[in-house]
Amino acid sequence: MKLEDAKNILNDIGQEHVLGFLDELDESAKESLLDQILETDFSVLGRLDEENSGERGAFAPLAAMQCSEIESRRGELYEAGINAIRSGKTAALLLAGGMGTRLGFDHPKGMYNVGITRPLYIFECLINNLLDVVKESETWIRLFIMTSEKNHDDTVSFFKEKDYFGYKADMVSFFKQKMAPCCDFDGKLYMEAKDRISTSPNGNAGWYSSMIRAGLDKILADEGVEWIDVFAVDNVLQRICDPCFVGATVLADVSVGAKVVRKAAPDEKVGVICTEDGRPSIVEYYELSQEMMDAKDENGDPAYNYGVILNYLFKTSELSKVTDDKMPLHVVRKKIPYITESGEPVKPTEPNGFKFEQLVLDMIHQLSTCLPYEVVRENEFAPIKNLTGIDSVDSARELLKKNGVEL
C-alpha cells in the first residue's frame, strides 16, 4: 500500500524517476525512501516561478523603544515581564537546525566549543542565558528546540550526554523542521543517494508549522503559553525571555516584539526593521536604497537605524494568521550534490538547482503590529557566522569575555 501511495504521489507531479533505483535497494532502504516520499511537501515545486519575482512594497521607518526609554521604565517593564514568566505565559524556542559547516565543523552548530581553557559549547551558552531568567523568576520556562533531519539525533544525544547543561529535562521538547526537496533548474528532483531525495530545511519560518506537525502546539494550549521567544542558535550573548523585553511587548499589546541593535554603519549587513505598506517588515541590507540609508528621523538620527538580531517574541494567539501559503517562498540557486541516472555522485562547483526557504522575517510581515526593542550590541549580539574575522568565533569570544563569561 505504501508503495502504491508513493507511486501515485510521484506520478501526479511527474517525478517517477525517484523510484528508479528501487529494485537495487534492500528492504530497509526501500522503506526509508517510501517514508521520505510520503512525508515530503512537494507543493513547493509548483512555485518555481516565484524565483526573484517578489516585488517589495513602500517602506517607511518604524520607531524602536530605545535604551533610554527602557531604562526610564525599567521597573514597570520588569514587573509586567516577570509576572508573565512566573504565571507560565512565556516559552522559548531555539532554532537549531543548522550544521557548523562554515566553521569547519561537521556536527550541529550548537555543539561547537567556543571555550579556550575549558569546554563551553554554543548550546551551553544559550542554556546558561536562559537559566539566568529561570533562577531570577524561580520558574522553569518551557523550551522547544527545532532540529533538522540532518542533525536531530546528534543534537538530542548531545543534550542527554551533557545532562541538558543543568536545564530541567522534562521542560525541553525537541522537534524536527520540515524539509523541502531540491530540484534542478527545470524542476526535476535531485537524488542525493539511491534511497534518498535531496532535501534541505524549509527555512527558519518553518518553525511554527513544524511545531504543529509534531503536535507540540498542544503544549502551548494546555499550559496557557501566550508568548514564545524565538531565537537563533548562533548568537551566544542573547538574553532569552528576559523580563524587560517580555514586559515591554506585553504592555505594548503588539503581535510581536523584535530585539534590535543600532546599526554600526548605514551599510552594515543586517536586516532593518521598518514598515512595508503599513505593516511591520524587515528590509534586507542589499535592498536598502541610498535614499533610505541617508534618511533621518525628527532627531536627526538615521531613520532606518535598527537591525534585527533574530530574537522575536511572538503572541501565540496571533500565530494562526501566519500560514505557509501566505508567505513568500524564497527560491534560491544553490550548489546541490546529486547522483546521476547511473548512480554516480556529482559535487557541482557552480549553482545547479533550487532550494526552497521561507524566512522568519516574512512572518513579521504577516502580523499587524511589532515593537522593535533596542538592546546594547556589546551585551547581546555576538553572532558566530565565520571561523575568523567579522561575526566569527574570535569576535564572539572577545565579547563573551567582556561580559564576564569565563572561557
C-alpha positions as a Markdown table, in Angstrom:
| # | Residue | x | y | z |
|---|---|---|---|---|
| 1 | Met | 0.0 | 0.0 | 0.0 |
| 2 | Lys | 2.8 | 2.4 | 0.9 |
| 3 | Leu | 4.5 | 1.7 | -2.5 |
| 4 | Glu | 1.3 | 2.4 | -4.4 |
| 5 | Asp | 0.7 | 5.7 | -2.4 |
| 6 | Ala | 4.3 | 6.8 | -3.2 |
| 7 | Lys | 3.9 | 6.0 | -6.9 |
| 8 | Asn | 0.6 | 7.9 | -7.1 |
| 9 | Ile | 2.3 | 11.0 | -5.5 |
| 10 | Leu | 5.2 | 10.9 | -7.9 |
| 11 | Asn | 3.0 | 10.3 | -10.9 |
| 12 | Asp | 0.9 | 13.3 | -10.0 |
| 13 | Ile | 4.0 | 15.6 | -10.0 |
| 14 | Gly | 5.9 | 13.9 | -12.9 |
| 15 | Gln | 8.8 | 12.7 | -10.7 |
| 16 | Glu | 8.7 | 9.0 | -11.3 |
| 17 | His | 12.5 | 8.8 | -11.7 |
| 18 | Val | 12.7 | 9.0 | -7.8 |
| 19 | Leu | 11.9 | 5.2 | -7.7 |
| 20 | Gly | 14.5 | 4.5 | -10.5 |
| 21 | Phe | 16.8 | 2.5 | -8.1 |
| 22 | Leu | 14.1 | 0.8 | -6.1 |
| 23 | Asp | 14.9 | -2.7 | -7.4 |
| 24 | Glu | 18.5 | -2.3 | -6.2 |
| 25 | Leu | 17.6 | -1.4 | -2.6 |
| 26 | Asp | 17.3 | -3.7 | 0.4 |
| 27 | Glu | 14.1 | -3.7 | 2.4 |
| 28 | Ser | 15.3 | -1.1 | 4.9 |
| 29 | Ala | 16.4 | 1.3 | 2.2 |
| 30 | Lys | 13.1 | 0.9 | 0.3 |
| 31 | Glu | 11.2 | 1.6 | 3.5 |
| 32 | Ser | 13.3 | 4.7 | 4.1 |
| 33 | Leu | 12.7 | 6.1 | 0.6 |
| 34 | Leu | 9.0 | 5.4 | 0.6 |
| 35 | Asp | 8.6 | 7.1 | 4.0 |
| 36 | Gln | 10.5 | 10.2 | 2.7 |
| 37 | Ile | 8.2 | 10.4 | -0.3 |
| 38 | Leu | 5.1 | 10.2 | 1.9 |
| 39 | Glu | 6.5 | 12.8 | 4.3 |
| 40 | Thr | 7.9 | 15.4 | 1.9 |
| 41 | Asp | 6.0 | 18.5 | 0.9 |
| 42 | Phe | 6.3 | 18.6 | -2.9 |
| 43 | Ser | 4.0 | 21.6 | -3.3 |
| 44 | Val | 7.0 | 23.9 | -3.4 |
| 45 | Leu | 7.7 | 22.6 | -6.9 |
| 46 | Gly | 4.6 | 24.4 | -8.1 |
| 47 | Arg | 6.1 | 27.7 | -7.0 |
| 48 | Leu | 9.3 | 27.7 | -9.1 |
| 49 | Asp | 8.1 | 30.8 | -10.9 |
| 50 | Glu | 8.4 | 32.8 | -7.7 |
| 51 | Glu | 12.2 | 32.9 | -8.1 |
| 52 | Asn | 13.2 | 36.6 | -7.7 |
| 53 | Ser | 9.7 | 37.6 | -8.5 |
| 54 | Gly | 8.8 | 39.2 | -5.2 |
| 55 | Glu | 8.1 | 42.9 | -5.6 |
| 56 | Arg | 8.5 | 44.9 | -2.4 |
| 57 | Gly | 6.0 | 47.5 | -1.2 |
| 58 | Ala | 6.5 | 51.0 | 0.1 |
| 59 | Phe | 8.9 | 51.2 | 3.0 |
| 60 | Ala | 8.7 | 53.6 | 6.0 |
| 61 | Pro | 10.7 | 53.9 | 9.2 |
| 62 | Leu | 9.4 | 52.1 | 12.4 |
| 63 | Ala | 10.4 | 53.7 | 15.7 |
| 64 | Ala | 12.0 | 51.5 | 18.3 |
| 65 | Met | 11.7 | 51.5 | 22.0 |
| 66 | Gln | 15.2 | 52.9 | 22.7 |
| 67 | Cys | 17.5 | 52.0 | 25.6 |
| 68 | Ser | 16.9 | 55.4 | 27.2 |
| 69 | Glu | 13.1 | 54.7 | 27.4 |
| 70 | Ile | 13.7 | 51.2 | 28.5 |
| 71 | Glu | 15.9 | 52.4 | 31.4 |
| 72 | Ser | 13.4 | 55.1 | 32.5 |
| 73 | Arg | 10.6 | 52.5 | 32.5 |
| 74 | Arg | 12.7 | 49.5 | 33.8 |
| 75 | Gly | 10.6 | 48.9 | 37.0 |
| 76 | Glu | 7.3 | 48.9 | 35.1 |
| 77 | Leu | 8.6 | 46.7 | 32.3 |
| 78 | Tyr | 10.3 | 44.3 | 34.6 |
| 79 | Glu | 7.3 | 43.8 | 36.8 |
| 80 | Ala | 5.0 | 43.1 | 33.8 |
| 81 | Gly | 7.5 | 40.7 | 32.3 |
| 82 | Ile | 8.4 | 38.8 | 35.5 |
| 83 | Asn | 4.7 | 38.3 | 36.2 |
| 84 | Ala | 4.1 | 36.8 | 32.8 |
| 85 | Ile | 7.0 | 34.5 | 33.2 |
| 86 | Arg | 6.0 | 33.4 | 36.7 |
| 87 | Ser | 2.5 | 32.7 | 35.6 |
| 88 | Gly | 3.8 | 30.3 | 32.9 |
| 89 | Lys | 2.8 | 32.6 | 30.0 |
| 90 | Thr | 6.2 | 32.5 | 28.2 |
| 91 | Ala | 8.1 | 29.8 | 26.4 |
| 92 | Ala | 11.3 | 29.8 | 24.4 |
| 93 | Leu | 12.1 | 28.2 | 21.0 |
| 94 | Leu | 15.6 | 27.6 | 19.8 |
| 95 | Leu | 16.2 | 27.4 | 16.0 |
| 96 | Ala | 19.0 | 24.8 | 15.9 |
| 97 | Gly | 18.6 | 23.1 | 12.6 |
| 98 | Gly | 22.0 | 24.2 | 11.2 |
| 99 | Met | 25.3 | 22.5 | 10.9 |
| 100 | Gly | 28.7 | 24.0 | 11.7 |
| 101 | Thr | 29.9 | 23.7 | 8.1 |
| 102 | Arg | 31.2 | 27.3 | 7.8 |
| 103 | Leu | 33.2 | 26.7 | 11.0 |
| 104 | Gly | 34.8 | 23.6 | 9.5 |
| 105 | Phe | 32.8 | 21.6 | 12.0 |
| 106 | Asp | 30.8 | 18.6 | 10.7 |
| 107 | His | 28.3 | 18.5 | 13.5 |
| 108 | Pro | 25.3 | 20.6 | 14.7 |
| 109 | Lys | 26.4 | 24.2 | 15.1 |
| 110 | Gly | 25.3 | 24.3 | 18.7 |
| 111 | Met | 27.8 | 21.6 | 19.6 |
| 112 | Tyr | 30.7 | 23.9 | 18.6 |
| 113 | Asn | 33.1 | 24.6 | 21.5 |
| 114 | Val | 33.9 | 28.3 | 22.0 |
| 115 | Gly | 35.8 | 27.7 | 25.2 |
| 116 | Ile | 39.6 | 28.2 | 25.4 |
| 117 | Thr | 40.7 | 26.9 | 28.8 |
| 118 | Arg | 37.6 | 24.8 | 29.3 |
| 119 | Pro | 34.8 | 23.3 | 27.2 |
| 120 | Leu | 32.0 | 25.8 | 26.6 |
| 121 | Tyr | 29.6 | 24.9 | 23.8 |
| 122 | Ile | 27.2 | 27.3 | 21.9 |
| 123 | Phe | 24.3 | 25.3 | 23.2 |
| 124 | Glu | 25.7 | 25.7 | 26.7 |
| 125 | Cys | 26.0 | 29.5 | 26.4 |
| 126 | Leu | 22.3 | 29.7 | 25.4 |
| 127 | Ile | 21.1 | 27.4 | 28.2 |
| 128 | Asn | 23.1 | 29.4 | 30.7 |
| 129 | Asn | 21.5 | 32.6 | 29.5 |
| 130 | Leu | 18.0 | 31.1 | 29.8 |
| 131 | Leu | 18.9 | 29.7 | 33.2 |
| 132 | Asp | 19.6 | 33.2 | 34.4 |
| 133 | Val | 16.0 | 34.0 | 34.0 |
| 134 | Val | 14.8 | 30.7 | 35.4 |
| 135 | Lys | 16.8 | 31.5 | 38.6 |
| 136 | Glu | 15.7 | 35.1 | 38.7 |
| 137 | Ser | 12.0 | 34.2 | 38.3 |
| 138 | Glu | 12.2 | 30.9 | 40.2 |
| 139 | Thr | 10.1 | 29.5 | 37.3 |
| 140 | Trp | 11.1 | 26.9 | 34.8 |
| 141 | Ile | 10.4 | 28.1 | 31.2 |
| 142 | Arg | 9.2 | 25.6 | 28.6 |
| 143 | Leu | 12.0 | 25.3 | 26.0 |
| 144 | Phe | 11.4 | 23.9 | 22.4 |
| 145 | Ile | 14.4 | 23.1 | 20.2 |
| 146 | Met | 13.9 | 22.8 | 16.5 |
| 147 | Thr | 16.4 | 20.5 | 14.9 |
| 148 | Ser | 16.6 | 19.2 | 11.3 |
| 149 | Glu | 16.6 | 15.9 | 9.7 |
| 150 | Lys | 20.4 | 16.1 | 9.3 |
| 151 | Asn | 21.2 | 17.0 | 13.0 |
| 152 | His | 18.3 | 15.8 | 15.1 |
| 153 | Asp | 19.9 | 12.6 | 16.6 |
| 154 | Asp | 23.2 | 14.2 | 17.3 |
| 155 | Thr | 21.5 | 17.2 | 19.0 |
| 156 | Val | 19.3 | 15.1 | 21.2 |
| 157 | Ser | 22.2 | 12.8 | 22.1 |
| 158 | Phe | 24.4 | 15.7 | 23.0 |
| 159 | Phe | 21.9 | 17.3 | 25.3 |
| 160 | Lys | 21.4 | 14.0 | 27.1 |
| 161 | Glu | 25.1 | 13.4 | 27.3 |
| 162 | Lys | 25.6 | 16.9 | 28.9 |
| 163 | Asp | 22.6 | 16.4 | 31.2 |
| 164 | Tyr | 20.9 | 19.3 | 29.4 |
| 165 | Phe | 23.5 | 21.7 | 30.9 |
| 166 | Gly | 21.5 | 21.8 | 34.1 |
| 167 | Tyr | 18.2 | 22.5 | 32.5 |
| 168 | Lys | 15.1 | 20.5 | 33.6 |
| 169 | Ala | 14.9 | 17.7 | 31.0 |
| 170 | Asp | 11.1 | 17.4 | 31.1 |
| 171 | Met | 10.8 | 21.1 | 30.2 |
| 172 | Val | 12.7 | 20.5 | 26.9 |
| 173 | Ser | 10.9 | 19.3 | 23.8 |
| 174 | Phe | 12.8 | 18.6 | 20.5 |
| 175 | Phe | 11.1 | 18.5 | 17.1 |
| 176 | Lys | 12.3 | 18.3 | 13.5 |
| 177 | Gln | 12.0 | 21.1 | 11.0 |
| 178 | Lys | 10.2 | 20.2 | 7.8 |
| 179 | Met | 12.4 | 19.5 | 4.8 |
| 180 | Ala | 11.9 | 20.8 | 1.3 |
| 181 | Pro | 13.0 | 18.9 | -1.8 |
| 182 | Cys | 15.8 | 20.2 | -4.1 |
| 183 | Cys | 15.5 | 20.3 | -7.8 |
| 184 | Asp | 17.4 | 21.3 | -11.0 |
| 185 | Phe | 16.5 | 24.4 | -12.9 |
| 186 | Asp | 13.8 | 22.5 | -14.8 |
| 187 | Gly | 12.1 | 21.4 | -11.6 |
| 188 | Lys | 13.3 | 17.8 | -11.7 |
| 189 | Leu | 14.1 | 16.4 | -8.2 |
| 190 | Tyr | 17.6 | 15.6 | -7.4 |
| 191 | Met | 18.6 | 12.3 | -5.7 |
| 192 | Glu | 21.4 | 12.5 | -3.2 |
| 193 | Ala | 21.6 | 8.7 | -2.9 |
| 194 | Lys | 19.7 | 5.8 | -4.5 |
| 195 | Asp | 17.4 | 5.7 | -1.5 |
| 196 | Arg | 17.3 | 9.5 | -0.8 |
| 197 | Ile | 15.8 | 12.5 | -2.4 |
| 198 | Ser | 18.0 | 15.6 | -2.0 |
| 199 | Thr | 16.3 | 17.9 | 0.6 |
| 200 | Ser | 17.2 | 20.9 | 2.7 |
| 201 | Pro | 15.5 | 22.6 | 5.7 |
| 202 | Asn | 12.5 | 24.7 | 4.6 |
| 203 | Gly | 13.8 | 27.9 | 6.2 |
| 204 | Asn | 13.5 | 29.3 | 9.7 |
| 205 | Ala | 9.9 | 30.4 | 9.2 |
| 206 | Gly | 9.0 | 26.7 | 9.2 |
| 207 | Trp | 9.2 | 26.6 | 13.0 |
| 208 | Tyr | 5.5 | 27.1 | 13.7 |
| 209 | Ser | 4.2 | 24.7 | 11.0 |
| 210 | Ser | 6.8 | 22.1 | 12.1 |
| 211 | Met | 5.8 | 22.5 | 15.7 |
| 212 | Ile | 2.1 | 21.9 | 14.8 |
| 213 | Arg | 3.1 | 18.9 | 12.7 |
| 214 | Ala | 4.9 | 17.5 | 15.8 |
| 215 | Gly | 1.8 | 18.1 | 17.9 |
| 216 | Leu | 3.7 | 20.4 | 20.3 |
| 217 | Asp | 1.2 | 23.3 | 19.8 |
| 218 | Lys | -0.9 | 21.3 | 22.3 |
| 219 | Ile | 1.6 | 22.1 | 25.0 |
| 220 | Leu | 1.2 | 25.8 | 24.3 |
| 221 | Ala | -2.6 | 25.5 | 24.6 |
| 222 | Asp | -2.5 | 23.1 | 27.7 |
| 223 | Glu | 0.0 | 25.2 | 29.6 |
| 224 | Gly | -1.6 | 28.6 | 28.7 |
| 225 | Val | 1.5 | 29.9 | 26.9 |
| 226 | Glu | 0.7 | 33.4 | 25.5 |
| 227 | Trp | 4.2 | 34.4 | 24.3 |
| 228 | Ile | 7.0 | 32.4 | 22.7 |
| 229 | Asp | 10.6 | 33.8 | 22.3 |
| 230 | Val | 12.1 | 32.5 | 19.1 |
| 231 | Phe | 15.8 | 32.8 | 18.8 |
| 232 | Ala | 18.7 | 31.7 | 16.7 |
| 233 | Val | 21.5 | 29.3 | 17.7 |
| 234 | Asp | 24.4 | 31.4 | 16.7 |
| 235 | Asn | 24.2 | 34.4 | 19.0 |
| 236 | Val | 25.8 | 33.3 | 22.2 |
| 237 | Leu | 25.1 | 36.5 | 24.1 |
| 238 | Gln | 21.4 | 36.9 | 23.5 |
| 239 | Arg | 19.1 | 37.1 | 26.5 |
| 240 | Ile | 16.1 | 34.9 | 26.2 |
| 241 | Cys | 12.7 | 35.6 | 27.8 |
| 242 | Asp | 14.3 | 38.5 | 29.7 |
| 243 | Pro | 11.7 | 40.2 | 31.8 |
| 244 | Cys | 12.0 | 43.7 | 30.5 |
| 245 | Phe | 11.6 | 42.6 | 26.8 |
| 246 | Val | 8.7 | 40.4 | 27.7 |
| 247 | Gly | 7.1 | 43.2 | 29.8 |
| 248 | Ala | 7.6 | 45.8 | 27.0 |
| 249 | Thr | 6.0 | 43.6 | 24.4 |
| 250 | Val | 3.1 | 42.7 | 26.7 |
| 251 | Leu | 2.4 | 46.3 | 27.7 |
| 252 | Ala | 2.6 | 47.5 | 24.1 |
| 253 | Asp | -0.1 | 45.0 | 23.2 |
| 254 | Val | 1.5 | 44.1 | 19.9 |
| 255 | Ser | 1.6 | 40.9 | 17.8 |
| 256 | Val | 5.4 | 40.5 | 18.1 |
| 257 | Gly | 8.4 | 42.1 | 19.8 |
| 258 | Ala | 11.7 | 42.2 | 17.9 |
| 259 | Lys | 15.1 | 42.7 | 19.6 |
| 260 | Val | 17.2 | 45.2 | 17.6 |
| 261 | Val | 20.6 | 46.9 | 17.7 |
| 262 | Arg | 21.6 | 50.2 | 16.4 |
| 263 | Lys | 23.5 | 49.8 | 13.1 |
| 264 | Ala | 27.2 | 50.1 | 13.3 |
| 265 | Ala | 27.2 | 51.8 | 9.9 |
| 266 | Pro | 24.5 | 52.8 | 7.3 |
| 267 | Asp | 25.6 | 49.9 | 5.0 |
| 268 | Glu | 26.0 | 47.2 | 7.8 |
| 269 | Lys | 24.9 | 43.8 | 6.5 |
| 270 | Val | 21.9 | 43.4 | 8.8 |
| 271 | Gly | 18.2 | 43.3 | 8.1 |
| 272 | Val | 16.4 | 46.5 | 9.1 |
| 273 | Ile | 13.1 | 46.7 | 10.9 |
| 274 | Cys | 10.6 | 49.1 | 9.2 |
| 275 | Thr | 7.1 | 49.1 | 7.8 |
| 276 | Glu | 6.1 | 47.9 | 4.4 |
| 277 | Asp | 2.7 | 49.1 | 3.1 |
| 278 | Gly | 1.8 | 49.9 | 6.6 |
| 279 | Arg | 2.7 | 46.6 | 8.2 |
| 280 | Pro | 5.8 | 45.6 | 10.1 |
| 281 | Ser | 8.5 | 44.3 | 7.9 |
| 282 | Ile | 12.2 | 43.7 | 7.5 |
| 283 | Val | 14.2 | 45.0 | 4.6 |
| 284 | Glu | 17.5 | 43.3 | 3.9 |
| 285 | Tyr | 20.7 | 45.3 | 3.8 |
| 286 | Tyr | 21.0 | 44.8 | 0.0 |
| 287 | Glu | 17.5 | 46.2 | -0.6 |
| 288 | Leu | 18.3 | 49.5 | 1.2 |
| 289 | Ser | 18.5 | 52.3 | -1.3 |
| 290 | Gln | 20.9 | 55.2 | -0.8 |
| 291 | Glu | 18.0 | 57.4 | -0.1 |
| 292 | Met | 16.9 | 55.1 | 2.8 |
| 293 | Met | 20.4 | 54.9 | 4.1 |
| 294 | Asp | 20.6 | 58.8 | 4.1 |
| 295 | Ala | 17.1 | 59.3 | 5.6 |
| 296 | Lys | 16.9 | 61.0 | 9.0 |
| 297 | Asp | 14.3 | 61.0 | 11.7 |
| 298 | Glu | 13.0 | 64.0 | 13.6 |
| 299 | Asn | 16.0 | 63.9 | 15.9 |
| 300 | Gly | 18.5 | 63.9 | 13.0 |
| 301 | Asp | 19.4 | 60.2 | 13.6 |
| 302 | Pro | 19.3 | 57.6 | 10.7 |
| 303 | Ala | 15.7 | 56.7 | 10.1 |
| 304 | Tyr | 16.5 | 53.1 | 9.2 |
| 305 | Asn | 18.8 | 52.6 | 12.1 |
| 306 | Tyr | 17.8 | 49.3 | 13.8 |
| 307 | Gly | 19.0 | 45.9 | 12.7 |
| 308 | Val | 17.3 | 42.7 | 13.8 |
| 309 | Ile | 19.2 | 40.0 | 15.6 |
| 310 | Leu | 16.7 | 37.1 | 15.2 |
| 311 | Asn | 15.2 | 37.2 | 18.6 |
| 312 | Tyr | 11.4 | 37.6 | 18.4 |
| 313 | Leu | 8.7 | 37.4 | 21.0 |
| 314 | Phe | 5.5 | 36.2 | 19.2 |
| 315 | Lys | 2.0 | 36.4 | 20.6 |
| 316 | Thr | 0.7 | 32.8 | 20.3 |
| 317 | Ser | -2.9 | 33.9 | 19.6 |
| 318 | Glu | -1.6 | 35.7 | 16.5 |
| 319 | Leu | 0.3 | 32.8 | 15.0 |
| 320 | Ser | -2.8 | 31.4 | 13.3 |
| 321 | Lys | -2.7 | 34.4 | 11.0 |
| 322 | Val | 0.8 | 33.2 | 9.7 |
| 323 | Thr | 0.4 | 30.4 | 7.2 |
| 324 | Asp | 3.0 | 28.9 | 4.9 |
| 325 | Asp | 0.9 | 29.6 | 1.8 |
| 326 | Lys | 0.7 | 33.3 | 2.5 |
| 327 | Met | 4.4 | 33.8 | 3.0 |
| 328 | Pro | 6.9 | 34.4 | 0.2 |
| 329 | Leu | 8.8 | 31.4 | -0.9 |
| 330 | His | 12.5 | 32.2 | -1.4 |
| 331 | Val | 13.6 | 30.1 | -4.4 |
| 332 | Val | 17.4 | 30.1 | -4.1 |
| 333 | Arg | 20.0 | 29.0 | -6.6 |
| 334 | Lys | 22.5 | 26.6 | -4.8 |
| 335 | Lys | 25.2 | 24.0 | -5.5 |
| 336 | Ile | 23.4 | 20.7 | -4.9 |
| 337 | Pro | 25.3 | 17.4 | -4.8 |
| 338 | Tyr | 23.4 | 14.6 | -6.5 |
| 339 | Ile | 23.7 | 11.2 | -8.2 |
| 340 | Thr | 23.3 | 10.7 | -11.9 |
| 341 | Glu | 20.9 | 8.2 | -13.5 |
| 342 | Ser | 23.6 | 5.6 | -13.4 |
| 343 | Gly | 24.2 | 6.3 | -9.7 |
| 344 | Glu | 27.5 | 8.3 | -10.0 |
| 345 | Pro | 27.9 | 11.0 | -7.4 |
| 346 | Val | 28.4 | 14.6 | -8.6 |
| 347 | Lys | 29.6 | 17.5 | -6.5 |
| 348 | Pro | 28.9 | 20.7 | -8.5 |
| 349 | Thr | 31.2 | 23.7 | -8.4 |
| 350 | Glu | 28.5 | 26.1 | -9.6 |
| 351 | Pro | 24.8 | 26.5 | -8.7 |
| 352 | Asn | 22.9 | 23.8 | -10.4 |
| 353 | Gly | 19.5 | 23.9 | -8.9 |
| 354 | Phe | 17.0 | 25.4 | -6.5 |
| 355 | Lys | 16.4 | 25.1 | -2.7 |
| 356 | Phe | 13.2 | 26.5 | -1.2 |
| 357 | Glu | 13.0 | 28.5 | 2.0 |
| 358 | Gln | 10.6 | 30.6 | 4.0 |
| 359 | Leu | 12.2 | 33.1 | 6.4 |
| 360 | Val | 11.1 | 34.2 | 9.8 |
| 361 | Leu | 11.4 | 37.8 | 8.7 |
| 362 | Asp | 8.5 | 37.1 | 6.4 |
| 363 | Met | 6.4 | 36.0 | 9.4 |
| 364 | Ile | 6.7 | 39.5 | 10.8 |
| 365 | His | 5.0 | 41.0 | 7.7 |
| 366 | Gln | 2.0 | 38.7 | 8.2 |
| 367 | Leu | 1.3 | 40.3 | 11.6 |
| 368 | Ser | -0.3 | 43.7 | 12.2 |
| 369 | Thr | 1.9 | 45.2 | 14.9 |
| 370 | Cys | 5.5 | 45.0 | 16.1 |
| 371 | Leu | 7.6 | 46.6 | 18.8 |
| 372 | Pro | 11.3 | 47.0 | 18.0 |
| 373 | Tyr | 13.1 | 46.8 | 21.3 |
| 374 | Glu | 16.7 | 48.1 | 21.4 |
| 375 | Val | 19.4 | 46.2 | 23.2 |
| 376 | Val | 23.1 | 47.1 | 23.7 |
| 377 | Arg | 25.0 | 45.4 | 20.9 |
| 378 | Glu | 28.1 | 44.6 | 23.0 |
| 379 | Asn | 25.9 | 42.9 | 25.6 |
| 380 | Glu | 23.5 | 40.9 | 23.5 |
| 381 | Phe | 24.9 | 40.5 | 20.0 |
| 382 | Ala | 27.7 | 38.1 | 19.4 |
| 383 | Pro | 26.8 | 36.1 | 16.2 |
| 384 | Ile | 29.0 | 33.3 | 15.1 |
| 385 | Lys | 28.8 | 33.1 | 11.3 |
| 386 | Asn | 32.5 | 32.5 | 10.4 |
| 387 | Leu | 35.6 | 31.0 | 12.0 |
| 388 | Thr | 37.6 | 34.2 | 11.9 |
| 389 | Gly | 37.0 | 37.9 | 11.2 |
| 390 | Ile | 33.7 | 39.7 | 11.5 |
| 391 | Asp | 30.9 | 37.8 | 13.3 |
| 392 | Ser | 33.2 | 35.0 | 14.0 |
| 393 | Val | 34.2 | 32.6 | 16.7 |
| 394 | Asp | 37.1 | 35.0 | 17.5 |
| 395 | Ser | 34.8 | 38.1 | 17.8 |
| 396 | Ala | 32.3 | 36.2 | 19.9 |
| 397 | Arg | 34.9 | 35.0 | 22.3 |
| 398 | Glu | 36.1 | 38.6 | 22.8 |
| 399 | Leu | 32.5 | 39.7 | 23.5 |
| 400 | Leu | 31.9 | 36.8 | 25.9 |
| 401 | Lys | 35.0 | 37.8 | 27.9 |
| 402 | Lys | 33.8 | 41.4 | 28.0 |
| 403 | Asn | 30.6 | 40.2 | 29.5 |
| 404 | Gly | 32.3 | 38.2 | 32.2 |
| 405 | Val | 32.0 | 34.8 | 30.7 |
| 406 | Glu | 34.9 | 32.5 | 31.6 |
| 407 | Leu | 36.4 | 30.8 | 28.6 |
